[in-house]
């Protein structure tokens, strides 16, 4: 039986959230706060209640007007993180601990009932309103229970739960917490970390395919020459992934052919990976450090800091996609890939067309990804009549999810193409061995995406490769064998 997580309002850690997101069911208990609600907190609560001052006793009609009841759902992990954050936020206030909605939130967590939030909820108020309605038992909304999406009403009846009464104070507290945007930020930074590792893995596979020169990843260049922490991590990841490789050697380059003399260095999209990928990791680290504090101090709607950081993260992810697309492009040209068949054609090059259309899809997706570079935080505004400040953190958070989805596709295409390149290289040098990590990656991907030898409809393969990247299937197989990447 797992050890319960004690929720106190101040001790929740990013490691706890990461464990929860990876599927480890963790029960929670609530610690009793050591002090009563501060005068400042009471004043803030009174000010928030002014938003509903014109409403009657029941706020359900108001919430229903704000909430989206259909359409695409956000990932279930976001609803799960949101309810943990809300419970953690409530644990700071002794007066709230006996509230029915607080006990209901704890019940949902401990029984693995995950509230589902619609992506069409385009504001924090709408998203938190949906979370409030689920807690109160709005029947038509959805939750995720026993690996199935089900109406809240059906699950509550099955569990013997009744609808809750609601008060202005309760609804005000819930809807003024920025739990959903913070949850999206946490989910995004975890996903961005996965993508950064997977991009490193694609580079290692690319090096195997082109029999790459690995001097650019030498420890001394990074640890002594330019000692930036994330740059060092990326170079170390590459070295670990290709450890034991016979393809990234002068002997393999000479045996395969395709080089006009000794290989001095590879293209900048390959040799500068520690610098480019390391810079992207810096943006991820920056957001992680801020979220380590933010999970215990959920901001109100006037705090734009997370929005700034999410905009910077999106720019970093765009650059990761940009350099990935350039690497996949180089695999199409025999001169740029040092002798791989033109367009990575597996057999009968006069008849089979290979990968040009697949790679063109990556270019098109990259163009869409680059449209997300515009800052949403720059749209923050101040109402000069009411002095009300409105920030756009929630829209920045939604943008980060879109960037991650598009980058999954681009890196999935790169992995699909580098695997093809590895198979073609090994077909010619069948007595050479790949590195431990890259060999595991190729085997894992080939479980779902076979080598392309003749023309076939490419879309299913691209979807399968994207799924392997998004679900971390290949990354997990590699890390199981060589240990967690940095």
C-alpha positions in Angstrom: 0.0 0.0 0.0 1.4 3.4 -0.9 2.2 6.1 1.7 -0.4 8.8 1.7 0.6 12.2 0.5 0.1 14.8 3.2 -1.5 18.0 1.8 -0.6 21.0 3.9 -0.7 23.9 1.5 3.0 24.4 1.5 4.8 21.0 1.0 3.6 19.8 -2.4 6.6 19.2 -4.7 7.0 18.9 -8.4 8.3 15.3 -7.8 4.9 14.5 -6.2 3.0 15.8 -9.2 5.3 13.9 -11.6 4.6 10.7 -9.7 0.9 11.3 -9.9 1.0 12.1 -13.6 2.9 8.9 -14.4 0.0 6.9 -13.0 1.0 6.2 -9.4 -2.2 6.3 -7.4 -1.4 8.2 -4.3 -4.0 8.8 -1.6 -4.0 12.1 0.2 -4.6 13.2 3.8 -4.9 16.9 4.8 -2.8 18.3 7.5 -4.4 20.7 10.0 -3.1 24.3 9.4 -1.2 25.8 12.3 -2.8 29.2 12.2 -6.1 30.8 11.5 -6.9 32.6 8.2 -5.0 35.8 8.1 -6.7 39.2 8.0 -5.2 39.7 4.6 -6.7 36.5 3.4 -10.2 37.5 4.7 -9.9 40.8 2.9 -8.9 39.1 -0.3 -11.8 36.7 0.0 -14.3 39.6 0.6 -12.9 41.4 -2.5 -13.3 38.3 -4.7 -16.9 37.8 -3.6 -17.7 41.2 -5.1 -17.7 39.5 -8.5 -20.9 37.6 -7.5 -22.5 40.4 -5.4 -25.3 40.8 -7.9 -26.2 37.1 -7.9 -28.7 35.3 -5.8 -27.9 32.6 -3.3 -27.5 29.9 -5.9 -24.6 30.4 -8.3 -25.2 27.3 -10.4 -26.9 29.3 -13.2 -23.9 31.7 -13.3 -21.4 28.8 -13.5 -23.4 27.0 -16.1 -23.4 30.1 -18.3 -19.5 30.1 -18.1 -18.9 26.5 -18.7 -18.5 24.5 -21.9 -20.5 21.2 -21.8 -19.2 19.6 -25.0 -16.2 19.5 -27.4 -12.7 18.3 -27.0 -11.3 17.5 -23.6 -8.0 18.6 -22.1 -5.7 15.7 -21.2 -6.9 13.9 -18.1 -3.7 14.6 -16.3 -4.7 18.3 -16.2 -7.9 17.6 -14.4 -6.0 15.4 -12.0 -3.3 18.0 -11.3 -6.0 20.7 -10.9 -7.8 18.9 -8.2 -4.6 18.3 -6.2 -3.7 21.9 -6.5 -7.2 23.0 -5.4 -7.1 20.8 -2.4 -3.6 22.0 -1.6 -4.8 25.6 -1.9 -7.7 24.9 0.4 -5.5 23.3 3.0 -4.1 26.7 3.9 -7.4 27.9 5.3 -8.6 26.2 8.5 -12.2 27.5 8.0 -12.4 25.5 4.7 -11.4 22.0 6.0 -14.9 21.0 7.1 -16.4 22.2 3.8 -18.2 19.5 1.9 -16.5 20.4 -1.4 -13.0 20.0 0.2 -14.0 16.5 1.5 -15.5 15.7 -2.0 -12.2 16.8 -3.7 -10.3 14.5 -1.3 -12.7 11.6 -2.0 -12.3 12.0 -5.8 -8.5 11.9 -5.5 -8.5 8.8 -3.2 -11.0 7.0 -5.5 -9.2 7.9 -8.7 -12.1 9.8 -10.1 -10.6 12.5 -12.4 -12.6 15.6 -13.4 -12.5 16.3 -17.1 -12.2 19.9 -18.3 -13.1 21.0 -21.9 -10.5 22.6 -24.1 -13.1 25.0 -25.2 -13.1 26.6 -21.7 -11.0 29.5 -23.0 -10.7 31.3 -19.6 -9.6 30.4 -16.1 -13.1 31.3 -14.8 -14.7 28.9 -17.2 -12.3 26.0 -16.5 -12.5 26.5 -12.7 -16.2 26.8 -13.0 -16.4 23.4 -14.7 -14.2 22.0 -11.9 -16.6 23.5 -9.3 -19.7 22.1 -11.0 -18.1 18.6 -11.1 -17.4 18.8 -7.4 -21.0 19.8 -6.8 -22.3 16.9 -8.9 -23.4 18.5 -12.3 -24.6 15.3 -14.0 -23.9 16.1 -17.7 -20.2 16.9 -17.2 -17.6 14.2 -17.5 -15.1 12.5 -15.3 -12.5 9.7 -16.0 -13.0 6.7 -13.9 -11.8 3.1 -14.3 -10.2 4.0 -17.6 -13.5 5.3 -19.1 -15.0 8.7 -19.7 -18.4 8.7 -17.9 -21.0 11.3 -16.9 -20.5 12.7 -13.4 -24.1 11.8 -12.5 -23.6 8.1 -13.3 -20.3 7.9 -11.3 -21.7 9.8 -8.3 -24.8 7.5 -8.1 -22.6 4.4 -8.4 -20.4 5.8 -5.5 -23.4 6.8 -3.4 -22.5 10.5 -3.6 -25.2 13.2 -3.5 -25.1 16.7 -5.0 -23.6 19.4 -2.8 -25.0 22.7 -1.7 -23.1 25.7 -2.9 -22.4 29.1 -1.4 -21.0 32.3 -2.8 -18.0 31.8 -0.5 -17.2 28.3 -1.8 -17.7 29.2 -5.5 -15.7 32.4 -5.1 -12.8 30.5 -3.5 -12.7 27.8 -6.2 -13.2 30.1 -9.3 -10.6 32.6 -8.1 -7.8 30.0 -7.9 -5.7 29.6 -11.0 -5.4 25.8 -10.6 -6.1 24.9 -14.2 -3.6 27.2 -15.8 -1.0 26.1 -13.2 -1.9 22.4 -13.9 -1.5 23.0 -17.7 1.9 24.6 -17.0 3.0 21.6 -14.9 1.8 19.2 -17.5 3.5 21.2 -20.3 6.9 21.3 -18.5 6.8 17.5 -17.9 5.9 17.0 -21.6 8.5 19.4 -22.7 11.1 17.4 -20.7 10.0 14.3 -22.4 10.3 15.9 -25.8 13.8 17.3 -25.1 15.0 13.8 -24.2 13.3 12.3 -27.2 14.9 14.9 -29.5 18.3 13.9 -28.1 17.4 10.3 -28.9 16.6 11.2 -32.5 20.0 12.9 -32.8 21.7 9.7 -31.6 19.8 7.6 -34.1 20.6 10.2 -36.9 24.3 9.8 -36.0 24.1 6.0 -36.5 22.3 6.4 -39.8 24.9 8.8 -41.3 27.9 7.2 -39.5 28.3 10.6 -37.8 31.4 12.2 -36.3 31.0 12.3 -32.5 33.9 14.7 -31.7 31.3 17.5 -31.2 30.0 15.7 -28.2 33.3 15.2 -26.5 33.0 15.8 -22.7 35.9 18.2 -22.7 34.3 20.6 -25.1 31.3 21.1 -22.9 32.5 20.5 -19.3 35.7 22.5 -19.8 35.2 24.7 -22.8 31.6 26.1 -22.2 30.3 24.7 -19.0 26.6 25.3 -19.3 24.7 22.7 -17.3 22.0 21.7 -19.8 24.5 21.7 -22.7 26.6 19.3 -20.7 23.5 17.1 -20.1 22.7 16.9 -23.8 26.2 15.9 -24.8 26.3 13.3 -22.1 22.9 11.9 -23.3 24.2 11.5 -26.8 27.4 9.7 -25.6 25.3 7.4 -23.5 22.9 6.6 -26.3 25.6 5.7 -28.8 27.9 3.9 -26.4 29.3 0.8 -28.0 28.3 1.9 -31.5 30.5 0.7 -34.4 28.7 2.9 -36.9 29.9 6.3 -35.5 33.6 5.4 -36.3 36.1 6.1 -39.0 36.1 2.4 -39.8 32.3 2.4 -40.6 32.6 5.6 -42.6 35.3 4.1 -44.7 33.5 0.8 -45.1 30.2 2.4 -46.2 31.6 5.0 -48.5 29.8 8.3 -49.2 32.5 10.5 -47.8 35.0 12.4 -49.9 37.9 12.0 -47.6 38.0 12.1 -43.8 34.8 13.5 -42.1 35.8 16.7 -40.3 32.4 17.6 -38.9 28.7 17.1 -39.5 26.2 19.8 -40.3 25.4 22.4 -37.7 22.0 21.0 -37.0 23.8 17.9 -35.7 27.1 19.1 -34.3 25.5 22.0 -32.4 22.9 19.9 -30.8 24.3 20.3 -27.2 24.1 24.1 -27.7 20.6 24.2 -29.3 18.9 21.5 -27.3 20.7 22.8 -24.2 19.2 26.2 -24.7 15.7 24.7 -25.0 16.3 22.9 -21.8 17.2 26.2 -20.1 13.7 27.5 -20.8 12.2 24.2 -19.4 14.4 24.5 -16.3 13.3 28.1 -15.8 9.7 27.2 -15.8 10.3 24.2 -13.6 12.0 26.4 -11.0 9.1 28.8 -10.9 6.5 26.0 -10.7 8.2 24.5 -7.7 7.0 27.6 -5.8 3.8 28.1 -7.7 2.2 24.8 -6.8 2.1 25.9 -3.2 1.2 29.5 -4.0 -1.5 29.2 -6.7 -1.7 32.7 -8.2 -4.8 34.7 -8.7 -5.8 36.0 -12.1 -3.7 39.1 -12.0 -0.3 37.3 -11.9 1.2 37.2 -15.4 4.5 35.5 -14.5 3.6 32.0 -15.6 2.3 33.5 -18.9 5.7 35.0 -19.6 7.5 31.8 -18.9 5.0 29.7 -21.0 5.6 32.1 -23.9 9.3 31.6 -23.6 8.9 27.8 -23.4 6.8 27.9 -26.6 9.7 29.7 -28.4 12.1 27.1 -27.1 9.9 24.2 -28.4 9.6 25.9 -31.8 13.4 25.9 -32.1 13.5 22.3 -31.1 11.1 21.6 -34.0 13.1 23.8 -36.4 16.4 21.9 -35.9 14.6 18.6 -36.0 13.0 19.4 -39.3 16.3 20.4 -40.8 17.9 17.1 -39.7 15.1 15.0 -41.3 15.4 17.0 -44.5 19.1 16.1 -44.8 18.3 12.4 -44.8 16.5 12.8 -48.1 19.6 13.8 -50.1 22.4 11.2 -50.7 25.0 13.9 -50.6 23.8 15.3 -47.3 23.3 11.9 -45.7 26.7 10.6 -46.8 25.5 7.9 -49.2 22.1 6.8 -47.9 19.7 6.0 -50.8 18.1 9.1 -52.3 14.8 9.8 -50.4 15.6 6.8 -48.1 14.0 4.5 -50.7 14.2 0.9 -49.4 14.0 -1.0 -52.6 13.6 -0.4 -56.4 14.3 3.4 -56.4 12.9 3.9 -59.9 9.4 2.8 -58.7 9.2 3.5 -54.9 9.2 7.2 -53.9 10.5 7.0 -50.3 10.1 9.8 -47.8 9.8 13.2 -49.5 6.1 13.6 -48.7 6.6 12.5 -45.2 9.3 15.1 -44.6 7.3 17.8 -46.3 4.6 17.1 -43.7 7.2 18.0 -41.0 8.0 21.2 -42.8 4.3 22.1 -43.0 3.7 21.3 -39.3 6.8 23.4 -38.4 5.2 26.4 -40.2 2.1 26.0 -38.1 4.3 25.7 -35.0 6.1 28.9 -35.7 2.8 30.8 -35.7 2.7 30.2 -31.9 5.9 32.3 -31.4 3.8 35.5 -30.9 3.6 36.4 -27.2 0.2 36.0 -25.6 1.5 37.8 -22.4 1.9 40.9 -24.6 -1.9 41.0 -24.7 -2.3 41.6 -21.0 -4.5 44.6 -20.5 -5.7 47.1 -17.8 -9.2 48.5 -17.6 -8.6 52.2 -17.0 -12.2 52.6 -15.7 -12.2 49.8 -13.1 -8.4 49.5 -12.6 -8.9 45.7 -13.2 -5.9 44.0 -14.6 -6.5 41.1 -17.0 -3.6 38.8 -17.9 -3.5 36.1 -20.5 -1.8 33.3 -18.7 -4.6 30.8 -19.5 -4.3 31.4 -23.2 -0.5 31.1 -23.0 -1.0 27.7 -21.2 -3.4 26.5 -23.9 -0.8 27.6 -26.5 1.9 25.4 -24.8 -0.4 22.4 -25.2 -0.8 23.1 -28.9 3.0 23.5 -29.3 3.6 20.2 -27.6 1.1 18.4 -29.9 2.7 19.8 -33.0 6.2 19.0 -31.8 5.2 15.4 -31.1 4.4 15.1 -34.8 7.7 16.7 -36.0 9.9 14.6 -33.8 7.8 11.5 -34.6 8.6 12.1 -38.3 12.3 12.5 -37.5 12.3 9.3 -35.6 10.5 7.5 -38.4 13.0 8.7 -40.9 16.1 8.1 -38.8 15.0 4.5 -38.1 14.7 4.0 -41.9 18.2 5.4 -42.3 19.6 3.1 -39.6 18.0 0.1 -41.3 19.4 1.1 -44.7 22.9 1.7 -43.2 22.8 -1.7 -41.4 21.7 -3.5 -44.6 25.0 -2.4 -46.1 27.2 -2.9 -43.0 25.5 -5.9 -41.5 28.5 -6.9 -39.5 28.6 -3.6 -37.6 26.6 -3.0 -34.3 24.6 0.0 -33.2 25.0 1.6 -29.8 23.1 0.1 -26.8 20.6 3.0 -26.5 20.0 3.5 -30.2 19.6 -0.2 -30.9 16.9 -0.3 -28.2 15.2 2.7 -29.7 15.1 1.1 -33.2 13.7 -2.2 -31.8 11.0 -0.4 -29.8 9.9 1.7 -32.8 9.8 -1.3 -35.1 7.2 -2.9 -32.9 4.7 -0.4 -34.4 6.4 1.0 -37.5 8.1 -1.5 -39.8 10.8 -0.5 -42.3 9.4 0.9 -45.5 10.7 -1.2 -48.4 7.9 -0.4 -51.0 5.3 2.3 -51.4 2.6 2.3 -48.9 0.1 4.7 -47.4 2.3 6.8 -45.1 -0.3 8.3 -42.7 -0.7 5.2 -40.5 3.1 5.0 -40.0 3.3 8.7 -39.2 0.5 8.4 -36.7 2.1 5.4 -35.1 5.5 7.2 -34.8 3.8 10.2 -33.3 2.1 8.0 -30.8 5.3 6.3 -29.9 6.9 9.7 -29.2 3.8 11.2 -27.4 3.4 8.2 -25.1 7.1 7.9 -24.5 7.1 4.3 -25.7 10.6 4.4 -27.3 12.1 6.7 -24.7 10.9 4.3 -21.9 12.4 1.3 -23.7 15.7 3.1 -23.9 15.8 4.4 -20.4 14.8 0.9 -19.1 18.0 -0.4 -20.6 20.6 2.4 -20.1 19.0 4.4 -17.2 17.2 7.7 -17.1 18.6 10.4 -19.4 19.5 13.8 -18.1 
